[in-house]
Amino acid sequence: MARITLPSPEHMNPDQRRVYDKVVSGRRGKIQGPLRAALHNADLADRWQALGELLRYNTSLTPRQSELAILITGRACRSPFEWYAHRLEAEKIGIAPQIIEAILAETPLPGLPEDDRAVVQFATELNCFKSVSDATYADALSRFGERTVVELTALVGYYTMVAMTLNAHEIPLPEGVQPAFPLPQRDMK
């Protein structure tokens, strides 16, 4: 159960309903996850969904590279909902099950193409160290260029915000879905 109320369409004020309608009529097709919490402030939710749409669908990263970075971030942030949602997306676009399972187990990823490996290394370091090494940065820059490195950094930062929102408010998984791992607060004393 969520720690906060999650507005349903029939109980939304006009500003919330405007954002809700915009999201469900767009590429996402539904409101789930952190936008359910963000709707408590319609302006926040509207700007959030616009940034999310830009970073998820309109960067120079391939969908595969984006989903790899998102999965790395969801796992690093220990966000069961983010993991659940983006595992499904990764499967849809053909990321091999053994790669997804390796990310979940936090073990080396088997047989990645070099560009994917560079994205995974960048996202892993950014999540672990809140920055990246000179070697990782130089590798990503030489492979992808400045624009893509900026987009990749923003994508990881955005999905860190998503994960923190999902975790802090305990946005629930769909009924019947078991979490792949516990929320981080379950380890707090």
N, C-alpha and C positions, 0 to 999 in steps of 0.2 A: 504494500500500500504506500502511495506517495505521502510525503511529509506535508504537502500543501494540496489545496484543492486544484483540480485541473479543469479549467472552464470547458463546458460542453456547449455546442452551438446554440442550443435553446436558452442558455443562461448567459450568453455573451452580450456585452453592451455593443452599440453600433460600431465603435472603433475596433473592438476585438473581432467582431463579425466580418468587418471589411478585410482585415488581415487574414482571417481564417479562409474566407472565400477566395482571396488572391492565391493563397498557398494551394488549396485543394483544386483550383482550376489550372494550376501551373504544372511543371514537370514532376513535382513530388506526388501530386494527386491525393495527398492526405496530410493530416497533421499528426505527427507522432514525436516521441522523444522530447528534446529540450524545448521545442516551440510550444509545447503544451504548458510549460512553466512560464516561458517568456511572454505568453499572452496576457499575463497579469499586467503588463505594460505594453499596450498595443504598438506604441512607437518603437520600443525595443524589439518586439517580435517582428515588426515589418522590416526593420533594418537588419536584423539577424537573418531573416529568411533571404533577403537580397544578397547579403554577403555569402551565406551558405550556398545559394544557387550559383553565384559567380565562381566560388572556389571549387565547387563540386563538378560543375558542368562546363565551365567556360575558361579554362586555363590551357596552357600549352602542354600540360601533363596528359599522358594517355589515361583513359579510364582505369586501366590496369595499374598504372603507377599511382594514381590517386588512391585507389582502393588499398593497395599495399601500404601506403603511408598512413591511411586512416586506420587500417587494422593494427599496424604497429602502435599507433597512438592510443587506440582503444584498449589494447592489451597493456601498454605501459601505464596508462591511467587507471587500470583495473575497473573499467566501465562495462558491466555486463550488457547493458542495453546497447551501447555503441558497438560492442563486439557482435551481438546478435544481429543487429540491423545491417552491419557492413559485411559480416560473414555471408549473409544472403546475397548482397550485391556482388561480392567477390565471386561467389559460386555462379551467379548469373552471367558474369562476363568471362568465365572460364579459367579462373585462377585454380590451379590444381589443388585437390584436397590435401596432398602432403605438404604443400607450402602453407596453407591455412593452418593445418595442425602444428606445423613447426613454429609458426608465429604464436599460436596459443600456448605451446609448451615452452616458448622462449628459448628455442634451440636453433642452431644454424639452418638456414633455408637451403634446401637442395636444388641444384641445377638452375639457378636464376640467370637469365641473360644479364650481361654487364650493366646495361642501363637500369634495369630493375634492381640489381644489386646496389647500384649507386644511390637510388632512391631509398631503399631499405636502410642502408648505412647512414644516410643523412637523417632520416626520420628517427632511427634508433638513437643516434648520438644526441639529436636535439631533445628527444624525450628524456634520455638518461642524464645528460649533462647541462641541459638548458642552453647549449650552444653546440657547435661542431668543430672538429679539429681542422687545422689548416689543410691537411691532406684530403680529408673528406670534402671540404669546401672546394678546394681546387679541382678535385675530380668531378664533382657535380657541375661546377662552373664550366669546365672544359667540354663536358658532354652536352649540357643543356643550354648554357648561356645565362645571362643575368636575369632576364625576365622569368625564366622557369625556376631558377633558384629562389627568387623572391616569392613566386607563387607557391612553391613547395614549403617554404618557411611559413607563409601565411596559412596554408592548408593545415599543417601540423598545429600551429597556434590556435586556429579556429576549432579544430576537433579536440584540442585540449580543453577549450572553453565548453564545448559541447559535453565532453566527458565529465567535467567538474559539475556542470549543471545537472546532468543526469544522476550523478552519484550523490551530490549534496541533497537534492530533493527526493531521491529514491524513486525516480520515475519508473513505474513498473513495466516489466516485460509483459508481452501479451499472455493472456491466460493459457496455462498449460506448458509454457516455455520455461525450461529450467536454466538458470544462469550457468554459464561456462566456468565461472569462478565467482567467489564472493565479493561483495562491495568492500572497498578498503576500510570503511568504518567498522566492519565486523571484527577487525583486528585491534581496534582501539580499546584502551582500558577505560 
